[in-house]
């Protein structure tokens, strides 16, 4: 399974399709697609169907937008979060579907903009509605997406750089902790409790190359799903090169790990592996 804030799927097509061919994920949660459903289908429907993906969409033109791609079946698609507020109208920030027996949620949590602003209060209320929806869901569940919250100070490159900003305030972190209080496990941090690992780097000032980032793209899994995790890592390679998103994908392997459980940040390969062959493990865990 993978989650990726693509920051405009139209702009990211030259990166997304080759990445799907390389990593070959069974389930992908996308955020910030920035396309209405009809436009998404026109742009990518044929390419995704040819790769074996069923698609669940909840989009809007220009802003927000989420999707789930699945090769392992797709049932009971539900767009949105029941009872969630709008700003001022409901926004396309969540979609859920059952894929391979797991209830999958792709979420794009509101940014919050400035602490104590209207948008900040909207973020906290939206998260409370998401918590209520998850509490009523099945035991086998996974929540993937851009949470726009760094869970702890260890999840930002420099806590002092974020004083007075959103993503790190106690109310936001408390709202995230309430989701986890449902039993959801942060599978990347569980697997790599002391590692420096980020998923987002601002485009400005060479922050990616200096590894001045944040870990705000999370995979939260219920105990039955978390117990199946064999690897959990950030595909930093997808943030490199020309025309990248400012986020890197997070990948979680359930039941088997084709690339091996080799570190929280993993470069290629993926494509050369076929079932029955030993994985070709990279020789370095370099994060540069």
MOQUIFEN-V490928 format. One record per residue. N is the residue number from 0. SS is DSSP state (hx for helix, st for strand, lp for the rest). PHI is phi in radians with two decimals (999 if undefined). Layout:
N:SS:PHI
N:SS:PHI
This chain:
0:lp:999
1:st:-2.48
2:st:-2.32
3:st:-2.68
4:st:-1.44
5:lp:-1.53
6:lp:0.91
7:lp:1.65
8:hx:-1.16
9:hx:-1.09
10:hx:-1.26
11:hx:-1.70
12:hx:-0.91
13:hx:-1.11
14:hx:-1.71
15:hx:-1.17
16:hx:-1.14
17:hx:-1.08
18:hx:-1.15
19:hx:-1.04
20:hx:-1.20
21:hx:-1.30
22:hx:-1.47
23:lp:0.92
24:lp:-1.23
25:lp:-1.37
26:st:-2.33
27:st:-2.29
28:st:-1.80
29:st:-1.97
30:st:-2.29
31:lp:0.95
32:lp:-1.23
33:lp:1.03
34:lp:-2.45
35:lp:-1.13
36:hx:-1.01
37:hx:-1.13
38:hx:-1.21
39:hx:-1.08
40:hx:-1.10
41:hx:-1.11
42:hx:-1.30
43:hx:-2.23
44:hx:-0.95
45:hx:-1.17
46:hx:-1.10
47:hx:-1.28
48:hx:-1.07
49:hx:-1.13
50:lp:-1.67
51:lp:1.58
52:lp:-1.67
53:st:-1.44
54:st:-2.31
55:st:-2.00
56:st:-2.21
57:st:-2.58
58:lp:-2.24
59:lp:-2.62
60:lp:-1.16
61:lp:1.45
62:lp:-2.24
63:lp:0.96
64:lp:1.66
65:st:-2.39
66:st:-2.70
67:st:-2.23
68:st:-1.95
69:st:-2.48
70:lp:-1.71
71:lp:-2.05
72:lp:1.70
73:lp:-2.70
74:st:-2.34
75:st:0.90
76:st:-1.31
77:st:-2.28
78:st:-1.43
79:lp:1.40
80:lp:-2.14
81:lp:-1.05
82:lp:1.39
83:lp:-1.26
84:lp:-1.31
85:lp:-1.95
86:lp:-2.50
87:lp:-1.47
88:lp:-1.77
89:lp:-0.98
90:lp:-1.94
91:lp:-1.45
92:lp:-2.16
93:st:-2.75
94:st:-2.59
95:st:-2.25
96:st:-2.75
97:st:-1.66
98:st:-2.23
99:lp:1.03
100:lp:1.46
101:st:-2.00
102:st:-1.36
103:st:-1.87
104:st:-2.06
105:st:-1.80
106:st:-2.26
107:st:-2.21
108:lp:-1.21
109:lp:-0.94
110:lp:-1.19
111:lp:1.68
112:lp:1.05
113:lp:-2.30
114:lp:-0.93
115:lp:1.22
116:lp:-1.46
117:hx:-1.04
118:hx:-1.23
119:hx:-1.12
120:hx:-1.15
121:hx:-1.03
122:hx:-1.01
123:hx:-1.18
124:hx:-1.20
125:hx:-1.09
126:hx:-1.12
127:hx:-1.13
128:hx:-1.16
129:hx:-1.08
130:hx:-1.04
131:hx:-1.08
132:hx:-1.17
133:hx:-1.15
134:hx:-1.11
135:lp:-1.61
136:lp:-1.56
137:lp:-1.29
138:lp:-1.18
139:lp:-1.55
140:st:-2.55
141:st:-2.53
142:st:-1.97
143:st:-2.10
144:st:2.74
145:st:-1.50
146:lp:-1.43
147:lp:0.93
148:lp:-2.48
149:lp:-1.58
150:lp:-1.01
151:lp:-2.51
152:hx:-1.09
153:hx:-1.19
154:hx:-1.71
155:st:-2.30
156:lp:-1.19
157:lp:-2.70
158:hx:-0.97
159:hx:-1.12
160:hx:-1.26
161:hx:-1.97
162:lp:-1.06
163:lp:1.45
164:lp:-1.93
165:lp:-1.28
166:lp:1.46
167:lp:-2.25
168:lp:-1.28
169:hx:-0.98
170:hx:-1.09
171:hx:-1.14
172:hx:-1.15
173:hx:-1.15
174:hx:-1.12
175:hx:-1.16
176:hx:-1.08
177:hx:-1.16
178:hx:-1.12
179:hx:-1.19
180:lp:-1.15
181:lp:-1.29
182:lp:1.86
183:lp:-1.32
184:st:-1.79
185:st:-1.38
186:hx:-1.22
187:hx:-1.19
188:hx:-1.21
189:hx:-1.03
190:hx:-1.41
191:lp:-2.26
192:lp:-1.17
193:lp:-2.10
194:lp:-1.51
195:lp:-1.43
196:lp:-2.58
197:lp:-2.15
198:lp:-2.19
199:st:-2.38
200:lp:-2.39
201:lp:-1.02
202:lp:-1.15
203:hx:-1.43
204:hx:1.00
205:hx:1.06
206:lp:-1.16
207:lp:-1.15
208:lp:-1.17
209:lp:-1.63
210:lp:0.96
211:lp:-1.79
212:lp:-2.24
213:st:-2.41
214:lp:-1.85
215:lp:-2.13
216:st:-1.71
217:st:-2.13
218:st:-2.15
219:st:-1.90
220:st:-2.19
221:lp:-1.17
222:hx:-0.95
223:hx:-1.16
224:hx:-1.46
225:hx:-1.03
226:lp:-1.19
227:lp:-1.62
228:st:-1.19
229:st:-1.93
230:st:-2.78
231:st:-2.57
232:st:-2.75
233:st:-1.86
234:st:-1.50
235:hx:-1.08
236:hx:-1.02
237:hx:-1.27
238:hx:-1.60
239:lp:-1.50
240:lp:1.42
241:lp:-1.57
242:lp:1.10
243:lp:-1.47
244:lp:-1.23
245:lp:-1.44
246:st:-1.99
247:lp:-1.82
248:st:-1.19
249:st:-1.91
250:st:-2.10
251:st:-2.20
252:st:-1.65
253:st:-1.76
254:lp:1.30
255:lp:-2.60
256:lp:-2.14
257:lp:-0.99
258:lp:-1.57
259:lp:1.46
260:lp:-1.60
261:lp:-1.95
262:lp:2.71
263:lp:-1.29
264:st:-2.22
265:lp:-2.23
266:lp:-1.43
267:lp:-0.96
268:lp:-1.74
269:lp:-2.68
270:lp:-0.96
271:lp:-1.15
272:lp:-1.33
273:lp:-2.29
274:lp:-1.00
275:lp:1.73
276:lp:-1.71
277:lp:-1.23
278:lp:-1.19
279:lp:-1.54
280:lp:-1.50
281:lp:-1.07
282:lp:-1.52
283:lp:-2.31
284:lp:-1.88
285:lp:-0.97
286:lp:-1.81
287:lp:-1.55
